[in-house]
Amino acid sequence: MATSKTPSVPARPWAGRKLAVLLVVLPAACTVGPDFHAPAAPDDARFTETPLPVQTVSARTIGGAPQTLRTDQDIPGEWWTLFHSDRITALVTQALQANPDLVAAQATLREAAENQRAEQGALFPSVGASAQVTRQRISPFEFGGSSSSTVPPFTLVNPGLNLSYTLDVFGGIRRQVEQLGAQVDYQRFELEATYLNLTSNVVAAALTEASLQAQIDATQDIIRIYRQSLTVTQSRFELGGVSRSDVLQQQANLAQALTNLPPLEKQLQQERNQLAVYLGTRPDRFGGPTVMLADLTLPEDLPVSVPSRLVEQRPDIQAYEALLHSATAQVGVATANLLPQFTLTGSYGREAPTISELFTPAGIVWSLAGAVSQPVFQGGTLLARKRSAEAALQVAAAQYSSTVNNAFQSVADALVAIQRDAETLQASLQSAQAAEASLRVAQAQFQAGGIPYVSVLQTEQTYQSARLALVSAQAARFTDTVALFQALGGGWWNRTDVAPTVASCCGIMP
């Protein structure tokens, strides 16, 4: 038995060397499919069709400060603090700590990262350990014996290691790892988009709340004026100075003003209900004072990125770029599935009837095998999957292009709104001031008997419209600013409030 094994001894190191060469060289042979290249940034000179003024007009009222567009400044990570509102800052802080959508996005990112790590394991050999103890009795007929022959029962102890390795000759596994890595990037920027949308929605809801409260206050002032006018009209009627129809008309105006109040109060409460959900709680548990427009500071310096940087700053653009990368890698996966698959399997162990004999040279057992498989006919399934992956790549490229166009539109819309709403506020202030002065003159002239009451009614209605329009214009200046910060990406690259576990695990911070 010893001499029969001698010729095979020199071949074993050579087999090991060949195996090592295969493990190193073959996986690096090639990677089929297209390589991903990030799309070039747009070279647009500006966001809008025509150049906009660098500075807006101003108005001496709430939200009337001039705003200057600055391309030399970066967007702060906590941009909402520029409004200098402790209430808004507290709302955003609570939302970032308790909103369940944010928790879900963080968990989804970790899930994607672990899926990529799991697939990376396919690049390495799979090794398993096993041990088996067998007690058996063999029939003598298996060895040509007779019924009188006897084969005593025996025990066989068999521990060993099993190895299986798929050689990634054409890069199918590497493309799959690449595809899952792109999914990690996608979920990373989806998380950033969730952060941005949440903070923007919270600030916008708080500003809407402030606008509604201001409209309620203005409506209550108008109701007070109408009540005073009704008192004066009734007095004049009793003295014979006006007709009964004038009194009825004033009562109708007061009733109309009163009907405007409940819808505003309804909207205000519904906005607070929405805020409660953003903050990760329920409406019955939400409390705190309403944000007031008069307590807010309009940011005067607005950092505006150059167009070529927008694709780096917008989370949605980065997310769709990751999807484009994923679709590109998937074409490589589908292509590799059409090509031969190479696998190596091996085992090493010991086999002996007793434990003491396991560690003798005679107890060594091993095997090494290589296999190759090539799809021959599968009804066109693999080829159809490759064509499907190529079509999906075209879809991803088109969606990326559409996302970029929509992003540029949102920035352009916000910039135009900032300029034009500043002009609207200026005009609304002038209109409100003129309407208020006209109302005072009309009321004085009516009390002196100089004009009919219908003239007072007309000036009251004009004042009501001008007052509410002014409040809406004031609120628009703040909401336009929020829209611009959101459209430009919200400064997520400057944030310091990312959970450490997410940042370290998945590379959130650049």
LODRENZA-580238 format. One record per residue (C-alpha): x, z, y. Coordinates in steps of 0.001 Angstrom, whole numbers. Layout:
BEGIN
x  z  y
X  Z  Y
...
This chain:
BEGIN
x  z  y
0  0  0
2842  776  2398
4612  -2577  1863
1417  -4553  2358
1144  -3289  5937
4710  -4155  6968
4158  -7823  8006
1333  -6916  10361
3309  -4349  12386
5168  -6794  14735
1887  -8537  15612
181  -5449  17008
2251  -5092  20235
1802  -8845  20836
-1958  -8468  20442
-1926  -5615  22930
48  -7678  25422
-2370  -10578  25084
-5280  -8215  25615
-3653  -6817  28766
-3079  -10324  30107
-6702  -11229  29471
-7950  -8077  31198
-5895  -8804  34315
-5867  -12591  34612
-9284  -13760  33464
-11445  -11653  35816
-9482  -13007  38757
-9769  -16613  37596
-12492  -17738  40024
-15704  -16744  41707
-18358  -19434  41655
-20954  -19911  44331
-20679  -20125  48129
-18681  -17555  50063
-20553  -15797  52836
-19500  -16280  56447
-21296  -14420  59214
-23136  -16790  61575
-21407  -17382  64884
-22736  -15428  67854
-24805  -17480  70320
-22892  -18701  73336
-25811  -18414  75785
-24782  -17582  79322
-27903  -15541  80095
-31138  -14342  78531
-33654  -15836  80959
-34464  -19399  81916
-33285  -18860  85483
-30896  -16204  86805
-32524  -12947  87846
-31529  -10771  90815
-28999  -8104  89982
-31130  -5446  91671
-34888  -4947  91800
-36917  -4224  94891
-37818  -621  95664
-40890  1336  96720
-41154  4833  98158
-43246  6251  95327
-42978  7532  91767
-40961  5044  89688
-40059  3063  92775
-36266  3424  92705
-34290  157  92702
-32739  -675  89342
-29413  -2480  89035
-28472  -4563  85989
-24893  -3797  84947
-23026  -5772  82318
-19974  -3518  82592
-21708  -460  81120
-22563  433  77545
-25905  1774  76363
-25731  5521  75647
-26743  6625  72171
-29255  9101  73595
-30646  6754  76233
-33892  8714  76576
-32029  11499  78372
-31643  9146  81358
-35262  9968  82283
-34154  13579  82880
-37239  14959  81160
-36770  18053  79010
-40143  17369  77447
-39229  13841  76327
-35860  15006  75002
-37547  17773  73028
-40078  15330  71569
-37374  12894  70445
-35261  15708  68970
-38186  17002  66926
-39070  13498  65731
-35507  12856  64533
-35561  16122  62614
-38991  15909  60989
-40285  12340  60828
-40857  11445  57140
-40266  7720  57697
-36736  8566  58766
-36216  10719  55673
-37469  7856  53499
-35116  5371  55173
-32145  7684  54613
-33046  8125  50942
-33516  4372  50518
-30013  3809  51881
-28544  6299  49422
-30489  4621  46619
-29038  1219  47510
-25518  2660  47671
-25836  4213  44234
-27213  953  42802
-24094  -817  44032
-21868  1844  42521
-23713  1492  39226
-23123  -2263  39175
-19434  -1791  39993
-19110  -45  36642
-19655  -3421  34938
-16247  -4523  36244
-14545  -2005  33958
-14449  -1650  30171
-17166  420  28588
-15733  3082  26291
-17753  5293  24015
-16841  7977  21545
-18525  8563  18214
-18094  10778  15196
-19797  10538  11862
-19674  12565  8666
-21178  10827  5638
-21883  12238  2201
-23002  9622  -270
-23139  8505  -3856
-22601  4849  -4807
-24216  3090  -7766
-21666  1953  -10404
-23433  -1403  -10589
-21945  -2294  -7151
-18515  -2480  -8819
-19640  -4174  -12009
-19922  -947  -13965
-22433  -75  -16637
-25122  2530  -16804
-22712  4809  -18622
-20198  4670  -15758
-20275  7377  -13133
-19081  7377  -9553
-18802  10868  -8161
-20255  11572  -4668
-17766  11554  -1837
-17496  12547  1808
-16278  10264  4617
-15289  11580  8070
-15171  8845  10726
-14372  9694  14428
-13517  6830  16767
-13599  5101  20115
-15557  1901  20822
-14652  -459  23684
-16663  -3302  25131
-15577  -5424  28080
-17239  -8428  29677
-14604  -10636  31245
-15840  -11657  34697
-14199  -15066  34420
-16528  -16861  36842
-17269  -13920  39112
-20892  -13359  38159
-20479  -9587  38102
-18491  -9589  41316
-21198  -11656  42990
-23788  -9171  41759
-21770  -6300  43223
-21456  -8295  46436
-25217  -8900  46487
-25937  -5192  46051
-23374  -4387  48741
-25304  -6665  51094
-28450  -4740  50166
-26650  -1548  51188
-25871  -3132  54555
-29502  -4200  54861
-30775  -682  54215
-28164  709  56593
-29520  -1399  59443
-33085  -765  58359
-32263  2905  58873
-30880  2109  62317
-34038  137  63101
-36124  3114  61992
-34143  5356  64341
-34584  2893  67194
-38289  2283  66611
-38994  5988  66239
-37199  7036  69426
-38674  4136  71374
-42185  4845  70109
-41906  8538  70947
-40700  7850  74495
-43275  5080  75004
-46064  7343  73741
-44933  10135  76058
-44927  7714  78994
-48360  6404  78041
-49520  10002  77907
-48135  10529  81410
-49806  7334  82653
-53180  8353  81230
-52881  11810  82754
-52086  10238  86126
-55099  7948  85799
-57263  10952  84958
-55958  12785  88021
-56624  9723  90200
-60125  9340  88769
-60869  12985  89450
-59717  12516  93070
-62009  9497  93357
-64899  11539  91926
-64192  14213  94510
-64318  11610  97301
-67579  10183  95961
-69128  13644  95815
-68107  14300  99399
-69555  10948  100429
-72778  11727  98585
-73088  15025  100432
-72587  13287  103775
-75028  10516  102834
-77728  12978  101807
-77282  14816  105080
-77594  11575  107015
-80668  10636  104995
-82364  13915  105849
-81664  13198  109512
-82996  9664  109189
-79608  8018  109675
-79529  6143  106353
-82075  4821  103912
-82991  6147  100500
-81259  3152  98918
-77935  4252  100449
-78258  7637  98754
-79129  6023  95437
-76200  3637  95726
-73809  6515  96352
-75227  8379  93366
-74686  5271  91245
-71072  5015  92413
-70481  8655  91527
-72070  8186  88109
-69899  5132  87478
-66753  7083  88380
-67822  9863  86035
-68255  7382  83177
-64638  6230  83659
-63307  9702  82897
-64284  10219  79190
-62571  7001  77964
-59335  8049  79679
-59544  11525  78169
-60222  9961  74762
-57153  7721  75050
-55050  10677  76165
-56021  12757  73157
-55490  9852  70775
-52024  9301  72262
-51208  12945  71657
-52461  12551  68087
-50067  9627  67659
-47231  11692  69077
-47966  14398  66520
-47510  11860  63696
-44250  10586  65187
-43042  14178  65219
-43782  14591  61521
-46772  16862  61914
-50565  16666  62209
-52710  16627  65349
-54067  20145  64843
-50491  21467  64811
-49311  19577  67866
-48977  21382  71148
-47036  21417  74352
-47597  20237  77895
-48354  16652  78848
-45508  14656  80363
-46108  13999  84070
-44944  10821  85824
-43909  12855  88840
-41431  14808  86686
-39601  11690  85461
-36527  9997  86891
-36317  6231  86692
-32804  5177  85543
-31257  3216  88393
-28333  1693  86453
-29401  -402  83475
-26569  -1413  81120
-27290  -4982  80013
-25185  -6504  77242
-23953  -10061  77406
-25920  -12408  75095
-23044  -12898  72643
-23025  -9166  71830
-26751  -8891  71167
-26411  -10000  67539
-24055  -7079  66910
-26293  -4548  68620
-29740  -5387  67289
-30395  -3643  63944
-32954  -6258  62934
-30452  -9093  63417
-27824  -7209  61433
-30391  -6505  58710
-31297  -10195  58402
-27611  -11110  58360
-27265  -8746  55398
-30208  -10479  53701
-28480  -13818  54315
-25329  -12396  52711
-27378  -11118  49772
-29016  -14518  49256
-25604  -16227  49387
-24215  -13934  46697
-27318  -14450  44563
-26549  -18172  44388
-23180  -17237  42882
-24867  -14963  40340
-27257  -17737  39282
-24382  -20233  39057
-22264  -17918  36894
-25183  -17457  34492
-24960  -21180  33685
-21340  -20857  32555
-19729  -19353  29446
-19690  -15584  29090
-16599  -13947  27576
-16628  -10510  25989
-14076  -8372  24212
-14968  -5597  21819
-12685  -3196  20064
-12670  17  18187
-10079  2544  17167
-10607  5509  14944
-9762  7330  11802
-11470  7459  8486
-10734  9833  5630
-12543  11882  3028
-11312  15120  4564
-10439  16274  8053
-6851  17021  7052
-6326  13398  5979
-7687  11969  9255
-4327  12252  10970
-2291  10475  8321
-1241  6810  8844
-3580  5773  6081
-6549  7116  8048
-6123  4759  11016
-8764  2049  11400
-9124  -406  14285
-10639  -3725  15182
-10433  -6187  18066
-12782  -9108  18579
-13418  -11683  21268
-16584  -13650  21776
-17756  -16461  23993
-21317  -17563  24537
-22573  -20620  26372
-26222  -21227  27222
-27198  -24518  25607
-30943  -24816  25993
-33298  -22335  27610
-36031  -24648  28766
-34438  -25169  32179
-34780  -21480  33074
-31246  -20902  34309
-31080  -24122  36307
-34459  -23353  37891
-33221  -19877  38836
-30171  -21415  40511
-32355  -23809  42502
-34633  -20891  43377
-31632  -18912  44659
-30551  -21897  46775
-34052  -22151  48253
-34034  -18409  48949
-30752  -18898  50793
-32397  -21488  53017
-35269  -19084  53659
-32841  -16305  54609
-30963  -18626  56978
-34202  -19661  58692
-35395  -16067  58956
-32085  -15040  60477
-32338  -17795  63074
-35923  -16794  63881
-34922  -13151  64241
-32171  -14055  66702
-34586  -16167  68767
-37176  -13380  68833
-34528  -10867  69844
-33448  -12996  72783
-37077  -13395  73771
-37683  -9633  73734
-34667  -9059  76000
-35748  -11854  78344
-39308  -10454  78446
-38015  -6982  79274
-35713  -8262  82030
-38486  -10313  83602
-40874  -7355  83380
-38365  -5072  85108
-37983  -7496  88008
-41627  -8484  88408
-43136  -5043  87814
-40880  -3668  90539
-42421  -6218  92875
-45872  -5324  91567
-45272  -1653  92292
-44127  -2440  95806
-47279  -4488  96444
-49505  -1907  94729
-48125  850  96943
-48829  -1166  100068
-52315  -1972  98807
-53081  1663  97954
-51806  2894  101310
-53870  288  103163
-56984  1057  101093
-56635  4786  101722
-56244  4261  105474
-59186  1867  105499
-61349  4386  103655
-60572  7105  106155
-61435  4831  109090
-64638  3676  107416
-65753  7232  106683
-65096  8267  110295
-66932  5235  111672
-69874  5833  109358
-70164  9471  110400
-70123  8309  114032
-72795  5760  113243
-70569  2802  113982
-70902  937  110651
-73531  707  107909
-73038  2671  104733
-72510  -470  102688
-69151  -889  104444
-68123  2593  103286
-69088  1724  99707
-66934  -1364  99774
-63884  517  101037
-64410  3252  98435
-64432  688  95642
-61340  -994  97050
-59552  2362  97214
-60529  3212  93643
-59111  -43  92295
-55934  240  94384
-55308  3841  93329
-55604  3100  89609
-53517  -59  89971
-50767  1997  91613
-50704  4457  88725
-50470  1614  86199
-47660  -2  88182
-45747  3279  88338
-45995  3773  84576
-44968  167  83932
-41567  746  85562
-40782  3445  82990
-42179  1599  79954
-40290  -1576  80967
-37068  439  80935
-37836  1713  77434
-38573  -1849  76292
-35197  -3040  77617
-33242  -283  75877
-35086  -1042  72651
-34583  -4803  72981
-30837  -4334  73497
-30467  -2210  70354
-30811  1287  71768
-27099  2158  71700
-27184  3256  68044
-23420  2586  67821
-22882  5444  70289
-25117  7961  68521
-23785  11293  67305
-26955  12632  65677
-26606  10962  62251
-26866  13265  59261
-23286  13874  57944
-24272  13138  54337
-25636  9735  55270
-22716  8893  57533
-20037  9818  55014
-21832  8360  52015
-22914  5068  53427
-20775  4370  56478
-23448  4616  59148
-21174  5126  62096
-18929  2188  62976
